[in-house]
Amino acid sequence: MAVIEIETDVDVDLSKYSMSLNNSGYVAFSKDGQCMLLHRMIMGLKPGDKMTVDHIDGDKLNNVRANSRFMIINKPVAQRALRHQQ
């Protein structure tokens, strides 16, 4: 069983939702028929928003705001990093 870290002042009553880990290891749930990622929702993003949220400590289960930051991904740099990981 995974332990998910979040703050208690989250604007959404998360107890109404069934949480699971998606294939990438992020906490996901369905809200109004949309797949939502917990870390994006906590940072105030909605489905389709283009911003990226980074987990500062790299732990995808640590969803507290202090561990999250917005990032702009430079596509060529990101692609280069993926090639080096393979």
N, C-alpha and C positions, 0 to 999 in steps of 0.2 A: 504494500500500500504506500502510495506517494504522499508526502506531506507538502501541502501548498502553503506558501507564506503570502498573506495579504494583510492590509490594514483593516481596522474595524470600521472606518468611516467611509467605506465604499458606497457610492450612491445607489447601487442596485442591490436588491435582496437576493444574494447568490444562493440562498438555501432553496430557492424555487427551481434551480437548474441542476441537471445532471452533468457533472464535469467528467471529462476524460482527457487522456493525453493523445494528441494527434500523432501522425507518423513522424513528425519532426520533433516530438517531445514537448510541445507547448500545451498548456492547459486550454481546452476548448469546450464550448458549450453552445447549445442552440437557443436563440432568442428571436421570437417572431419569425421563425422559419429561416433565419440567417445563422450561419456558423460564425461564432464570435471567438476571438482569442482573448483570454483573460488579461494578459499584459497590455494589449491595445485598448481594451475597454477601460481599464484602470487609469490609463493615461488620457482618457477622454476621446479616443478615436472611434469613428464609426466605420462600418464596412465600406470599402471603396476609398477611404482616406489614403493618400499617397505617402504619408510619413512612415518611417520605420522606427520601431522602438527596440532599443538594445538593453539587454540585461547586463549591467555593469560587471557583476561578478561571474557572468557566464552561466548561472544557475537558472534554467528556464522555469523552475518551480518557485523561485524567489520573486514574487510579483509585488513587492512593496515599492511605492513611488521613489523612495530614496535609492533604490537599486535600478531605476529605469531612467533612460535618457532618450531623447529624440535624436535620430541620426539621418543624415542625407547620404545615400549610397551613391558613390561614383561608380557607375556601371562597369567601365573598363577595369577599374581597380578590383572590384568585387569578382569579376570573371577571372582575372589573373590569380586572385587568392584561391578561388575554387580549383583552378588548374593545378596549383602547387599542392593542394591537399590530396589530389588523386594519385 
